Amino acid sequence: MASNVCWGIEVGAGAIKAIKLEAEGDGVAVRDFAVINHPKVLSTPELDQSDALRMALGTLSNQYDLSKAILAVSVPGHQSFARFAKLPPVEPKKVPDIVKFEAVQQIPFPLEEVEWDYQTFVSPDSPDIEVGIFAVTRARIMEQLGTVGEFGLTPEIATLGPVAAYNALAYDLEFTESTPGTIILDVGTTATDLIIAEAGRVWVRTFPLGGHQFTDALVTSFKLSYSKAERLKREAEQTKHARHVFQAMRPVFTDLVQEVQRSIGYYQSVHAGADLKRLIGLGNTFRLPGLRKYLKQQLGMDIYRIEGFKRISPPEGRESEFNDASLNLATAYGLALQGLDSAALRANVMPVPVVRETMWKGKRGWFGLAAGVAAAAGAAFFVRPLMDNAAMNAVVPPNEIQRVSSDGARLKQEAEQAGVLGSATGDTTASTLLELLDGRGIYTHLVNDMGALLADVRRDPLVAEEDASIQMVGLRTEYEAPKSSGSGSASRDMGGRGDPFMDPTGGAPGGLIIQQSPMLAPTNRPKKVVAAAEFPETLDWNGQEIKLEDKRRVNVTAEFVTDVEEAEEVAYKISEWLRDHIDRAGVPYVIAVQDDDQKVFAEIDVPEPKASADPAGTAQVRRPSRARNDPGRAGGGTALIISPPPGGRPGAPTPRRTGGPGAFTPSGSDDPQTLINEMERIAPIGPAGAAPQVRGVAGGDDEETKTAYRVTFTLVLDKPASDAEQGGDS
């Protein structure tokens, strides 16, 4: 095992952060790094934390080479102990005995049940010796080692998270005894580590307040689910409601400042004359808008946030990604430094038996090599089996065997000449036609999803306004075959099954258009779907990037009109709904949507009202002739156009609603008539010859307040294998 390469791995509640460093001259160089986010933060209620951790660790071990390197891991500050005490001036050889006595007094567990280590600090201005005692219960460290051990990972170093964070900044900012007093504030998901570095000594305190409390404040204030509140917290700076979000989280800001002030006050009471000049923030929570400004006002000192490291450079081509992740990589950075013996604090709480086992594994390779050499030397004296084998190969087969073999070769040649051994092709048209029924439920689920989307958005407290409306005025889909399938018979290579969306006669795949034709003027309807570049090209699935061009998919374009004052917030909520409903049990597709909201939706002209073209008052369901096949896309084909009649459909069923106003209950039917009724429930049609009765579309005095948006996303019909194997939601 190489001793000049180390992976530092922090198993956090929001993500697993790892960095690979290699000793290079007097410094270190970054060889690789990774930030693998959990699908949901581990503080999410009712989440199975063990499964989430194993999924992220599996991704790390599969995507990155962790072999031939030292492994160093951290134990979170709130799951460990850091205690500090002053020792009287004694001879160096007596320090371990005094430290052990202090450990018995300071650690709230019997020493036989914990793994612990210590570090001494000596100030040039004082004869006293200070000691930091770092400990973790043996059960806790063995549980963590067992989790990473499931993936073949055996760390050599384990230390406390705050110790690793200090090591990173002490190395990167080159702390010395003359460095101004510095507070390092690492705000995690469930707890915060406060580290004070001053006059060559270190002091650590952990208190139970972190990103979870900020999210919980949003859950209480806005009545959101935990996942939605977490998303709102992360995107607060980009929304128009940043001020409201800050007000909701202000009590937590106040609690955080009070804990910091309490820690500073205690430290200064123990270390008279301590002068603390600055605070450096770590962790994603420091991205919250207004947090640094609030801390500076309350603490009266300079507040900084890590935007990048000074003594290490990112891998070539990944500079932007590395700098963006720097706020979360400090602990992993410090762990890797300790593995390379370049850290200021070297406390290691790895159990001694595990360390011995790791050393033994490192020597087993040499034992195996020695055994192989011995075996090769012994084989040189046993060549008789080889000689016997050569003698057997020299024996000529009997005449009867040769005759049978010759007859077999002759019969095979005659069969080939007769053409009976060639590959036969059958007519699979009938089976392909039957397979067309496989995808009949896709569009029913899509229409039901659109109704549920509108119901949820209308109820959202951030966009709900009295007498305001949110309506869908158009829904268009276009099927895309996998890039490798092409068209016709070439598209049948779908794991032994035909493609149920392909025309068996060799034409292009079809799509579905559901539009309210009495409402929209032809000039406002594009003749073809939005360009493919506006649809997502990849799907982020459990930390893996999946190319959609290799999947069967349906590109969806929906158009919405609203007279809500904050119209763009409606589009944001629609995008949020799509991301929150990516994968669900019983739904035959996965929703893929762009990460950038500006690529998900775009403002368009409000459609002009148009009189009904159906004076008879009956709905028309028509199938136009096959459109021309555009070789550049998989579009065209047979399209189903459903035009609802003006004035509503006689005898249409009463919409089923549950859960209060605006709730939506899908019908689950595949019948075109039912699809029409579902669309009327989503966006009802007005009387014939009059402007449609859908606010946000019809003309009027307040027409200038209406805004229309086009939203694009993709339904991935081939669910990734991991979802099918696990049999549940991601």
Salt bridges, closest charged atoms under 4 A:
GLU10 OE1 - LYS17 NZ 3.76
GLU22 OE1 - ARG31 NE 2.70
GLU24 OE2 - ARG31 NH2 2.92
ASP32 OD1 - ARG318 NH1 2.90
GLU91 OE1 - LYS93 NZ 3.94
GLU115 OE2 - ARG138 NE 2.67
GLU130 OE2 - ARG201 NH1 3.64
GLU130 OE1 - HIS271 NE2 3.18
GLU150 OE1 - ARG54 NE 2.85
GLU198 OE1 - ARG201 NH2 3.13
GLU230 OE2 - LYS233 NZ 3.50
GLU230 OE2 - ARG234 NE 3.25
GLU235 OE2 - ARG231 NH1 3.73
GLU259 OE1 - ARG205 NH2 2.97
GLU259 OE1 - ARG262 NH1 2.96
ASP275 OD2 - LYS277 NZ 3.07
GLU307 OE2 - ARG305 NE 2.90
GLU321 OE1 - ARG318 NE 3.36
ASP324 OD1 - ARG287 NH1 3.92
ASP341 OD1 - ARG346 NH1 3.24
GLU357 OE2 - ARG364 NH2 3.43
ASP388 OD1 - ARG384 NE 3.03
GLU400 OE2 - ARG403 NH2 2.49
ASP407 OD2 - ARG403 NH1 3.27
ASP407 OD1 - ARG410 NH2 3.95
GLU414 OE2 - ARG410 NH1 3.37
ASP438 OD2 - ARG497 NH2 2.25
ASP449 OD2 - ARG584 NH2 2.93
ASP456 OD1 - ARG459 NH2 2.58
ASP460 OD2 - LYS573 NZ 3.81
GLU478 OE1 - ARG633 NH2 2.50
GLU480 OE2 - ARG633 NH2 3.03
ASP499 OD1 - ARG552 NH1 3.90
ASP503 OD2 - ARG626 NH1 2.34
GLU549 OE1 - LYS483 NZ 3.90
GLU559 OE2 - ARG476 NH1 3.38
GLU559 OE1 - ARG525 NH1 2.93
GLU559 OE2 - ARG710 NH2 3.15
GLU566 OE1 - LYS240 NZ 3.75
GLU568 OE1 - LYS240 NZ 3.32
GLU569 OE1 - HIS241 NE2 3.27
GLU576 OE1 - LYS573 NZ 3.60
ASP580 OD1 - ARG231 NE 3.59
ASP583 OD1 - LYS719 NZ 3.12
ASP597 OD1 - ARG579 NH2 2.77
GLU678 OE1 - ARG681 NH1 2.96
GLU680 OE2 - ARG649 NE 3.77
ASP702 OD1 - LYS706 NZ 3.08
ASP718 OD1 - ARG552 NE 2.85
